[in-house]
Amino acid sequence: MGLKKPYKRTVRQFADGSYSNSGNSRYLKHPDYAISPEKHIRSFLLIQNDLQKLFEYVEPADKNKLSYSYRIHELFVRVCIEVEANCKAILLENGYVKKNDLNMSDYRLIEQTHKLSEYEITLPRWDGKYGRYKPFSRWAEDKGLQWYQYYNGVKHDIHSNFKHANIKNLVEATCGLVALLSAQFLDEDFSPNVGYLALQGSGDGMESSIDGYFRVKYPNWAAEDRYDFNWQEIKDKPNIIQCHNYNSIE
């Protein structure tokens, strides 16, 4: 038996192994599923556009992975701020309570509900091996995220850590943001013109991300942790979107 109600800001496979299940992924657009998701999407699309502009000047290739600049630094910081914003939204909208400011030790709770460590993201048209990442893989080993640690370094002491504001760290952080958004919204951009949701594969074992630029490989879930409902039949029931109990996760 799978899950009979969706969780807030949480994408899961359905019982048949798909992530859309003939339109059942319409739960993403229920008003209780997420607060103002379109704002997070808009921020990401601006970041993605700026990344593509950057690649007009620096070729996306292994040989350029350590190139750094103030422009790259600016975009790197913006990406990581948006990663933090998405993590906070997931925790807080699911009722997480903490007296102090949230930090990475809190964000790591999301690994247990979203399997972020298993998300694999590919950047198109990258020349070499550094265009494909599992940006949260270290969480599966109970380790910190190196790209996030570099972000903290350049944020607090740019002069000593300027070299870490480079293309490789920027791309891996952006892949982290793509993974987070995919784990919440699939490829839904919350455009008023979208009539239904459907993941379209291309034979590479991955799916399109929001706006179709990045490619995403989603995790597999155990049968008991998959969604198993007919959204059309349950969508009008009260309290149909449930919360994770992050306060009880150790």
N, C-alpha and C positions, 0 to 999 in steps of 0.2 A: 504494500500500500504506500503510495506516494503522498505528497503534501496536497491538501484539499483547498488551501488558500495561499495566494502569493504573499511574500514578504515585501515590506517597503524597500524601495531602491535595490531590489535583489533579483537578478536574472538567474533562472535555473533551466536546465533541460526539462522537457516533458517526458512522460513515461515512454514515449516512442523513440526517444533519443534526439529529437529535434529541439530547436529553441523557439520555433514559431508555432508548430502544431496546428496548421490550417487556420491561422488567425487567432488562436488562443492567446497570443502575446499581446492582445489589446489591453490586457491588465496594465500595461505600461502607461496608458493614458488615463487611467482612473484618477480622479482628483486627489484621492488619499494616498496614491502611490509615491509621489514626490512633490515637494514644494518648489514651484518655479523651475522645473528642469530645463526649460528653454534658455534660461540665463547661463547655466553651465555649458550648454551646447554652443551658444553664441560666443562665449569666451573662448572655447576650444577652437571654433572655426576661425576666429581672428588669429589665434596662435598658429594654427596650421597654415593660414595664408602668409603670415610673416615668416614661417619656416621655409615655405616654398620660395618666397622672395629672397631669403638668405641664400638659397641654393642657386640663385641666378649669379651669385658672386663667388661662392665657394662650392666647388663640385662635391656632391655627396659621394665620397669615395674613401676607402680605407686610408689612403695616403694623406688625406686631409683631416683625419679624425682628431688630431691633437691641435688643430688650428683654433686659436682663441682670440677674442676681441671684446670690446665693450658692447657691441651690438649683440654678440652671442651671449654675453653675460646678462644683458637686459632680458633677453628672451628666456634664458635658462631660469632666471629668478621668477619670471611670470608663470612659466610652466609649473614650477614646484609650488608656488602659491596656489595655483588652481588645483594641484594634487591635494594639498592640505584642505582646500575648501570642499572638495568632493568627499574626502574622508570624514570631515566634520559633519557634513550634511547626512551621510549615512548613519553615523553614530547618533547624532542628536535627534534626527527624525525617527529613529527607532527607540528613543527614550533613554539614551545613555546619560547618566548623571555623574558629574565629577566636579568637585569644588574648585580645583585649579584649572589652568588653561590646558587644553588638550595638546598632546605631543605624540611623537612617533610610537611610544609604548602603548598609547590608546589606539592609534590607527592600526596597529598590528592585530587587534581583535578582529578586524574585518577579514583577515585571512581565513578564519574559521567559518565564516558564513558565505564567503564569495570565492574561495579558492584562487585568489589573485596570483599566487605563485605558479599556477599552471597556465595562465594566459600567455600566449606567445604572439608577438606583434612583429609584422614585417613592414619596413619602409620601402616603397617601390623605387626602382631605378637607382639603387645604391650599388656602387661598384666595389665588391668585396664582401667580407663576412660580417662587418659591423652594422649591417642594416636590418638585422633580425635579433630580437631580444625577448627574454622572459624577465621583464623588469622587476618583478617581485619574487623571483625564484629563491633568493636568500632567506625569505621569510619561512620557507619550508624547512630550512636548516636552523631556524631560530637565530638568524644573523641579521645585522643591520643592512640597509640598502646603501650601497657605496655611492650611487649617484646622488642620493639625498644627503649623505654626509658631505659630499663635495659642495652641494648647494649651500648647506649651512656654513661651510668654510668660506666660500666666496661672498656670502651675505654679510658675515660678521667681520671679515678681514680680506677685502678684495686684493690688497696690495701683496699680501703674502701668498694668496691662493689663486691669483688671477689665471694661472695656466689651466686650472680646473674648469674654467668657464669655456670649455671647448666643445667642438661639434659632437664628439662621441657622447659626452655626458648630457648634452642638450637633447640628442636624439633618443637616448635611453630614457631620460625623464619624460619626454613627449610620449614615448611608447607606454610608459607607466600611466600617463593621463589617459591615453586611448584605452588601456586595459580597464581602468577604473570606470570610464564612461560606458564601455561595452558591458561590463559586469552589472551595470545599473539599467542601461537603456538599449542594449543590442545596437542596431544601426538606426534607431529612431531619432530624427532630428526635430520632432515636434513642430514641423511645418504644418500650417493649416490646410495645405493641399494634399497631405498624405492620407490616403484612404485606407490602407492596410499595411501590415508589416510582413516582410518576407525576407529571409536570408537567402542570398543567391550565391552559390558556390561557383568556382571556376576550375575545379579539378586539382587544385593544389592543397586540398585539405584545410583551407582557411576560408574565412568569410569576409565580406566587405565591412569596413568600419563606418562610423557616421561620416557621411559625405563621400565615402568610397575611396579615399586616398590610401589609407593604411589597410593592411590585411590582418585579420584576427583569427587565431585558433583558440576555440573555447574549450574549457575543461569538461571531462566526463564526470557525472555524478552517480553515486550509488542509487539503486532503484528507490530506496526509501526516502532519499533526499531530493528526488525530482518532483516537479509539479505534476499533479494528476487530477485535472479538473477540466470541465467544459466552461469556458469563461462566459459564454452566452447564457448559460443556465444559472450561474451564480452571481453575475455582475451587479444585480440590483439588491443583493442581500446586505443587511447592515454589517458594519465592521468586517467587510470582506478582505481588507488588506491587513495582515497581521504584522507584529513587530518582533524582531529579534530581541532576546533578553541579554543584551551585552553586559548589563550590570552583574550577571551571574557567571560570566565567562572568566576564567582565570588565565 
